[in-house]
Amino acid sequence: MARTTHTVTNQAPPLVGHDVFTTDRVLTEAVERHTAPGLLDEVRDDLSALGRAAGSAQLQEWGAQANDNPPGLRTHDRYGHRIDEVEFHPAWHRLLGKGVAAGLTAAWNRPAGHVRRAAGFVVWTQVEAGNCCPLSMTHAAVPALRADPALAAEWEPRLTSMVYDRELRPAHLKAGVVFGMGMTEKQGGSDVRANTTEARPLAEDGTYGLTGHKWFCSAPMSDGFLVLAQAPGGLTCFLVPRVLADGTRNVFLLQRLKDKLGNRSNASAEVEFDGTWARRVGDEGAGVRTIIGMVAATRLDCVLGSAGLMRQAVAQAVHHATHREAFGGKLLDKPLMRNVLADLALESEAATTLALRLAAAYDDGGEQELAFLRLAVPAAKYWVTKRCSPVAVEAAECLGGNGYVEESGLPRLVRESPLNSVWEGAGNIQALDVLRALRREPQALNAFLVEVGRVRGADHRLDGAMKNLLTEFADLEGIEGRARRVVERMALVLQGALLVQHAPPEVADAFCASRLGGDWGSAFGTLPPSLDLTSIAERARPAV
């Protein structure tokens, strides 16, 4: 009888066939915390349906297909006519359609809209992060368009629709639209006031012809775009439709698609405008003030996206360690691996808890909460997005060689992980934005201090970190060189305060001991062994 040469044993089963939302204890608790009791059942049901879809083998396969088949640019048709289209794999359209249908562009006019959307965004990022870009841009366009009530009345119902229509047609003929954005230019980057795209007024009031370029244009197959250009009165925000009302295509010349490190399924393009028709949004010269609402919303989505990527990375690592055996027992039961997993779980829980708190502030909409967001969003964007890459890399290492193989899905998470730190203003831009608010908007600092002060006296390490932070605030002269240090501390103090309020005691204790108390090394897996690491790691395990 022939001997078997290949028997597969001691391999973790695929992490599929589970509810990505319901098996995430941190996310479900945050939704319960920030949702009115009368709405909670409805919100949970919606998110659980999305979670089951996200965890299914079918959608995970669609995500892999979209990533493995990047979009392609077609500048001309077979006859030589300029068409400027991007072709996507069918899986991309299926995923984007499901994201729209799940309400990921419909937060602004729904009860608990921002919290339920934020939780959904965290869940959906774990399927394939690329299609989250147009979902984010479409959602974020609403506050910018509200600078012009007439435009908002026309476009907002289309933007918040739960119908995805992929065809390039006039917007008034569509049940739903998606939006993109174009601010960055070659010579300016984040310094958008250096933009050179010119806007010349046309005969019809409020309309302009744009001439210039955009170095990065997100989601170039969208139905409309918010762009910045120099009008006679200064830098101004404009709405550029992809197709004009009469059915003709606007001048929207796609020069090339960016070949990116990650986010492969999504198209980012270089675009030329040459007499491109545009409608002014807000006043001339108020471009930054008009579009800042869109920027703030997309920055929050960067936090949510990073929280989602971290959650998926940690879930994969804990799942692997739960099933894999080495040196006579389960990996999860090995003290050193348990320390690593607990440390990763802390980072993920802190990110998710902070992200959902920010979404809840949007739902509240009060003056105090909006002031809180002014500092908390850029601070969270700075810190949470930066923590994503080390978490993804360490999680991949937990799988050993398996984590370095494409089929595991971890390399895709690793490549995606730096993105949110770069988009919508890289780290220095966020840090400088925080400094600007500290100097000019005392109500924002007051709201931040009220938030973190709710738990004063609850943990001596948190109290010490708050005291040190107040010392930093007392010396704003020459602070620019210390900006990253200050903003990092702000984010950590805020995360610590939220965990002390809402997380299990063992989680809050571990976070304060390591992130605020200094009992932590320079790598994950260096938590004090006296902590309840088993409970922390178990809390992060997706129950499949």
C-alpha positions in Angstrom: 0.0 0.0 0.0 1.4 3.4 -1.0 2.3 5.8 1.7 0.7 9.2 1.7 3.3 11.9 1.0 1.1 14.9 1.5 -1.4 15.3 4.3 -2.5 18.8 5.3 -2.6 19.2 9.1 -2.2 22.0 11.6 -3.4 24.7 9.2 -6.0 27.3 10.3 -9.2 27.2 8.3 -10.1 30.2 6.2 -11.7 33.1 8.1 -14.9 33.1 6.1 -18.5 32.4 6.7 -18.9 34.7 9.7 -20.6 38.0 10.5 -17.8 40.6 10.5 -19.9 43.0 12.5 -21.4 40.8 15.2 -18.1 39.0 15.9 -16.3 42.3 16.5 -17.1 43.0 20.2 -15.5 46.4 20.2 -17.5 47.7 17.2 -20.8 46.3 18.4 -20.3 47.8 21.8 -19.5 51.2 20.3 -22.7 51.1 18.1 -24.8 50.2 21.2 -23.2 53.0 23.1 -23.8 55.7 20.5 -27.2 54.7 19.2 -30.6 55.6 20.7 -32.3 52.5 22.2 -35.3 52.9 19.9 -33.1 52.7 16.8 -30.7 50.0 18.0 -32.4 46.9 16.7 -32.8 48.4 13.2 -29.2 49.5 13.2 -27.9 46.2 14.4 -29.9 44.3 11.9 -28.6 46.4 9.0 -25.0 46.1 10.2 -25.3 42.4 10.8 -26.6 41.9 7.3 -23.6 43.8 5.9 -21.3 41.9 8.2 -22.6 38.5 7.0 -22.1 39.7 3.4 -18.6 41.0 4.2 -17.6 37.7 5.8 -18.9 35.5 3.1 -16.6 33.5 0.8 -18.3 35.1 -2.3 -17.5 38.7 -1.3 -14.1 37.9 -0.1 -13.5 36.4 -3.6 -14.9 39.5 -5.2 -12.4 41.6 -3.2 -9.5 39.5 -4.3 -10.7 39.7 -7.9 -11.0 43.5 -7.8 -7.5 43.8 -6.3 -5.9 41.3 -8.8 -7.5 43.0 -11.8 -6.7 46.7 -11.6 -8.6 49.2 -13.6 -7.5 50.1 -17.1 -7.5 53.4 -19.0 -9.1 53.9 -22.4 -8.5 57.3 -23.7 -9.9 56.7 -27.3 -12.4 54.4 -28.9 -11.5 52.3 -32.0 -12.3 55.1 -34.3 -10.0 57.6 -32.6 -12.7 59.5 -30.7 -11.6 60.7 -27.2 -13.7 58.8 -24.6 -11.5 59.1 -21.4 -13.0 56.1 -19.6 -11.7 53.7 -16.9 -12.7 50.0 -17.2 -13.1 48.1 -13.9 -13.4 44.4 -13.3 -17.1 43.3 -12.7 -16.2 42.5 -9.1 -15.5 46.2 -8.5 -18.9 47.3 -9.6 -20.6 44.5 -7.5 -18.8 45.7 -4.4 -19.4 49.4 -5.0 -23.1 48.7 -5.7 -23.4 46.7 -2.4 -21.6 49.5 -0.5 -24.0 52.1 -1.9 -27.1 49.9 -1.2 -25.9 49.4 2.4 -26.2 53.2 3.0 -22.4 54.0 3.1 -23.2 57.3 1.2 -26.5 58.0 3.0 -25.4 59.2 6.5 -26.5 62.8 6.4 -30.3 62.4 6.5 -30.7 59.2 8.5 -31.2 58.8 12.2 -27.9 57.8 13.8 -26.7 58.0 10.2 -23.0 58.7 11.0 -22.6 56.0 13.6 -24.3 53.3 11.5 -22.3 54.4 8.4 -19.1 54.5 10.3 -19.5 51.0 11.6 -20.5 49.9 8.1 -17.4 51.6 6.7 -15.2 49.7 9.2 -16.9 46.4 8.1 -16.7 47.1 4.4 -13.1 48.1 4.4 -12.3 44.5 5.5 -13.7 43.2 2.2 -11.7 45.4 -0.2 -10.6 48.9 0.7 -10.3 50.3 -2.8 -14.0 50.7 -3.4 -14.3 52.7 -0.2 -12.7 55.7 -1.9 -15.7 56.7 -4.1 -18.0 55.8 -1.2 -16.1 58.2 1.0 -15.9 61.0 -1.6 -19.7 60.7 -2.3 -20.5 60.9 1.4 -18.2 63.8 2.0 -19.4 65.9 -0.9 -22.6 66.7 0.9 -21.3 69.3 3.5 -19.4 71.1 0.8 -22.4 71.4 -1.5 -24.5 72.8 1.3 -22.5 76.0 0.9 -24.9 76.5 -2.1 -28.5 75.6 -1.0 -29.7 75.4 -4.6 -26.9 73.0 -5.6 -27.5 71.0 -2.4 -31.2 70.7 -3.2 -30.4 69.4 -6.6 -27.5 67.0 -5.9 -27.9 65.8 -2.3 -30.8 63.4 -3.0 -28.7 61.8 -5.7 -25.6 61.6 -3.5 -27.4 60.0 -0.6 -29.3 57.6 -2.8 -28.9 53.9 -2.1 -28.9 53.1 -5.8 -25.7 52.6 -7.8 -25.8 53.4 -11.5 -22.5 52.8 -13.2 -23.5 54.4 -16.6 -22.1 57.7 -17.7 -25.3 59.7 -18.2 -26.6 63.1 -17.2 -27.1 63.2 -13.5 -30.7 64.2 -13.7 -31.5 61.0 -15.4 -29.9 58.8 -12.7 -31.4 57.5 -9.5 -28.0 57.8 -7.7 -24.6 59.3 -8.4 -21.1 59.0 -7.0 -18.6 61.8 -6.6 -14.8 62.3 -6.8 -12.5 65.1 -5.8 -9.6 67.0 -7.4 -7.5 69.4 -5.4 -3.8 68.4 -5.7 -1.6 69.7 -8.5 1.9 68.9 -9.5 3.5 72.1 -8.2 1.6 72.4 -5.0 0.7 69.1 -3.4 -1.0 69.8 -0.1 -0.4 73.5 -0.6 -3.6 73.9 -2.6 -3.4 77.7 -2.5 -0.5 77.3 -5.0 -3.0 75.8 -7.5 -2.7 77.2 -11.0 -5.9 75.8 -12.6 -7.8 78.8 -14.0 -11.5 79.4 -13.8 -13.0 81.9 -16.3 -16.6 83.1 -15.8 -19.0 82.1 -18.6 -22.1 83.9 -19.7 -24.5 82.0 -17.4 -24.2 83.3 -13.8 -22.2 80.9 -11.6 -20.7 78.9 -14.4 -17.0 78.8 -15.5 -14.6 77.3 -17.9 -11.7 75.5 -16.2 -8.2 75.2 -17.7 -5.5 73.3 -15.9 -4.5 70.0 -14.4 -5.0 67.9 -11.4 -2.1 65.6 -10.3 -4.5 63.3 -8.3 -8.1 62.9 -9.1 -9.9 60.4 -7.0 -12.5 58.0 -8.6 -12.3 59.4 -12.2 -15.4 57.5 -13.4 -17.6 59.4 -11.0 -20.6 61.5 -12.0 -19.3 64.7 -10.5 -16.2 66.2 -8.9 -15.5 68.9 -6.4 -12.3 70.7 -7.6 -10.4 73.9 -6.6 -9.4 76.5 -9.2 -8.3 80.1 -9.3 -11.3 82.4 -10.2 -10.9 86.2 -10.5 -11.8 86.5 -6.8 -9.3 83.8 -5.7 -9.2 80.1 -5.0 -12.7 78.8 -5.4 -14.6 75.5 -5.2 -16.4 74.1 -8.3 -18.6 71.2 -9.2 -17.5 69.6 -12.4 -20.1 67.1 -13.9 -18.7 64.2 -15.9 -21.6 64.4 -18.3 -23.5 67.7 -19.1 -27.2 68.1 -18.9 -27.7 67.8 -22.7 -25.9 64.4 -22.7 -22.6 65.5 -24.1 -19.5 64.6 -22.2 -17.7 67.4 -20.3 -14.0 67.9 -21.2 -12.3 65.6 -18.7 -9.0 64.4 -20.2 -7.5 61.4 -18.4 -3.8 61.5 -19.0 -2.8 58.4 -17.1 -3.7 56.3 -14.0 -1.4 56.2 -11.0 0.5 52.9 -10.5 0.1 52.7 -6.7 1.7 50.7 -3.9 -1.7 49.4 -2.7 -5.3 50.4 -3.3 -4.9 48.6 -6.6 -8.6 48.1 -7.4 -9.3 51.8 -7.2 -8.4 54.3 -10.0 -6.5 57.5 -9.2 -5.9 59.6 -12.3 -4.1 62.7 -13.7 -6.7 64.9 -15.3 -6.5 67.9 -17.7 -9.2 70.5 -18.0 -9.5 72.5 -21.2 -12.5 74.7 -21.1 -14.2 72.3 -18.8 -17.7 73.4 -17.8 -18.0 73.9 -14.0 -20.5 75.4 -11.5 -19.3 77.5 -8.7 -19.9 76.2 -5.1 -19.9 79.0 -2.5 -18.3 82.4 -3.1 -15.3 83.2 -5.1 -12.2 83.2 -3.0 -13.8 80.9 -0.4 -12.6 77.6 -1.9 -10.8 76.2 1.1 -13.6 77.3 3.5 -16.2 75.7 1.2 -14.4 72.4 0.6 -13.1 72.0 4.2 -16.3 70.1 5.2 -15.6 67.5 2.6 -12.0 67.3 3.7 -13.0 66.8 7.4 -15.4 64.0 6.4 -12.9 62.2 4.3 -10.3 62.5 7.1 -12.7 60.8 9.5 -13.0 58.1 6.8 -9.3 57.7 6.8 -9.5 56.9 10.5 -12.4 54.5 10.0 -10.6 52.8 7.1 -7.4 52.4 9.2 -9.5 51.0 12.1 -11.1 48.5 9.6 -7.7 47.4 8.2 -6.3 47.0 11.7 -9.3 45.0 12.8 -9.0 42.6 9.9 -5.3 42.2 10.4 -5.7 41.4 14.1 -8.7 39.1 13.5 -6.6 37.1 11.0 -3.7 36.9 13.5 -5.8 35.8 16.4 -7.8 33.4 14.3 -4.5 31.8 13.0 -3.1 31.5 16.6 -6.3 30.0 17.8 -6.0 27.0 15.4 -2.2 26.7 14.8 -0.2 24.5 17.1 3.5 24.8 17.8 5.9 23.6 20.5 3.3 21.3 22.1 0.3 23.6 22.2 -1.9 26.3 20.6 -0.1 29.4 19.6 -2.7 31.5 21.4 -1.7 29.8 24.7 2.0 30.7 24.4 2.7 33.6 26.7 4.9 35.5 24.2 2.4 35.1 21.3 -0.4 36.1 23.7 1.5 39.2 24.6 1.9 40.1 20.9 -1.8 39.5 20.1 -3.0 41.4 23.1 -0.8 44.4 22.2 -2.2 44.4 18.6 -5.7 44.1 20.0 -5.2 47.1 22.2 -4.2 49.2 19.2 -7.2 48.0 17.2 -9.6 48.6 20.0 -8.3 52.1 20.7 -8.6 53.0 17.0 -12.2 51.7 16.7 -13.4 53.3 19.9 -12.0 56.7 18.9 -13.4 56.5 15.4 -16.9 55.7 16.5 -16.8 58.5 19.1 -16.0 60.9 16.3 -18.9 59.6 14.2 -21.2 60.1 17.2 -20.2 63.7 17.4 -21.3 64.2 13.8 -24.7 62.7 14.7 -25.0 65.0 17.7 -24.2 68.1 15.6 -24.2 70.5 18.6 -21.8 73.4 19.0 -19.7 71.6 21.6 -19.4 68.5 19.6 -18.5 70.3 16.4 -15.8 72.2 18.4 -14.5 68.9 19.7 -14.3 67.5 16.1 -12.2 70.4 15.0 -9.2 69.1 17.1 -10.1 65.5 17.5 -10.4 64.6 13.7 -7.0 65.8 12.6 -5.4 64.4 15.8 -7.0 61.0 15.2 -6.2 61.1 11.5 -2.6 61.8 12.4 -2.2 59.0 14.9 -4.6 56.2 14.0 -3.5 56.1 10.3 0.1 56.0 11.3 -0.5 53.0 13.6 -2.0 51.0 10.8 1.2 49.9 9.1 3.0 48.5 12.1 -0.1 46.6 13.1 -0.6 45.1 9.7 3.1 44.1 9.4 3.2 42.5 12.9 -0.1 40.7 12.2 1.4 39.2 9.0 4.4 38.1 11.0 2.1 36.2 13.4 1.2 34.0 10.5 4.9 33.3 9.8 5.7 32.5 6.2 2.0 32.1 5.5 1.5 35.7 6.2 4.0 36.7 3.5 2.1 34.8 0.8 -0.5 36.6 -1.3 -3.2 34.0 -0.8 -3.3 34.8 3.0 -4.6 38.3 2.2 -2.1 39.9 4.7 0.2 41.3 2.0 -2.8 43.2 0.6 -3.4 44.7 4.0 0.2 45.6 4.4 0.3 47.4 1.1 -3.0 49.2 1.9 -1.9 50.2 5.4 0.1 53.4 4.6 -2.6 54.9 2.4 -4.8 56.6 4.8 -1.9 58.4 6.4 -1.0 59.9 3.1 -4.5 60.8 1.7 -6.3 63.9 2.7 -3.2 65.5 4.1 -0.2 63.6 5.3 1.1 63.6 8.9 2.7 67.1 9.0 -0.5 68.6 7.5 -2.6 67.1 10.2 -0.2 68.2 12.9 -0.1 71.8 11.6 -3.9 71.8 11.3 -4.1 70.9 15.0 -1.7 73.8 15.9 -3.8 76.2 13.8 -6.9 75.3 15.8 -5.0 75.5 19.1 -3.9 79.0 18.3 -7.1 80.4 16.7 -10.0 78.4 18.2 -10.1 78.3 22.0 -13.5 76.7 22.0 -12.0 73.6 20.2 -9.4 73.2 22.9 -12.0 73.7 25.6 -14.2 71.0 24.1 -11.2 68.6 23.9 -10.3 69.2 27.5 -13.9 68.7 28.6 -13.9 65.3 26.8 -10.7 64.0 28.3 -11.5 65.5 31.7 -14.6 63.3 32.1 -12.4 60.6 33.7 -10.0 62.7 35.6 -9.0 60.8 38.7 -9.9 57.4 37.3 -6.3 56.4 36.4 -3.1 57.9 37.6 -1.2 57.3 34.4 -3.9 59.0 32.4 -3.9 61.9 34.8 -0.2 62.2 34.4 -0.4 62.3 30.7 -3.1 64.9 30.8 -0.9 67.1 33.1 2.0 66.8 30.6 -0.3 67.7 27.8 -1.4 70.8 29.5 2.2 71.8 29.9 2.7 71.4 26.2 -0.4 73.6 25.5 1.0 76.3 27.8 4.0 76.9 25.5 2.8 77.5 21.9 5.9 79.5 21.0 8.1 77.5 18.7 5.7 74.6 18.9 5.8 73.7 15.2 9.0 71.6 15.7 7.1 69.7 18.5 3.9 69.4 16.6 4.0 65.7 16.0 4.9 65.0 19.6 2.0 67.1 20.8 -0.6 65.7 18.5 0.5 62.1 19.2 0.0 62.8 22.9 -3.4 64.3 22.3 -4.5 61.2 20.4 -3.2 58.9 23.0 -4.8 60.8 25.9 -8.1 60.9 24.1 -7.9 57.1 23.4 -7.0 56.5 27.0 -9.9 58.6 28.3 -12.4 56.8 26.0 -11.1 53.3 27.0 -11.2 54.2 30.7 -14.8 55.2 30.2 -16.0 52.4 28.0 -13.7 49.4 27.7 -13.3 46.5 30.1 -11.0 47.3 33.0 -8.2 44.9 31.8 -8.2 46.8 28.4 -8.1 50.3 29.9 -5.4 49.2 32.4 -3.2 47.7 29.7 -3.6 50.7 27.4 -2.8 53.2 30.2 0.2 51.1 31.5 1.8 50.8 28.0 0.8 53.8 25.9 0.6 56.4 28.7 2.6 54.9 31.6 5.6 54.0 29.6 5.7 50.3 30.6 6.1 49.3 27.0 9.0 48.5 24.6 9.6 49.6 21.0 7.9 46.6 19.4 4.5 44.9 19.8 4.5 42.1 22.4 6.3 44.1 25.2 3.3 44.6 27.5 3.8 44.1 31.2 3.3 40.4 31.9 1.3 41.2 35.0 -1.7 42.4 32.9 -4.7 40.2 31.9 -3.4 39.5 28.4 -5.5 36.4 27.9 -8.8 38.4 28.3 -7.5 41.1 25.9 -6.5 38.7 23.2 -9.7 36.6 23.6 -11.8 39.8 23.2 -10.3 40.3 19.8 -11.0 36.8 18.5 -13.7 36.5 15.8 -16.0 33.8 16.9 -16.5 31.6 13.8 
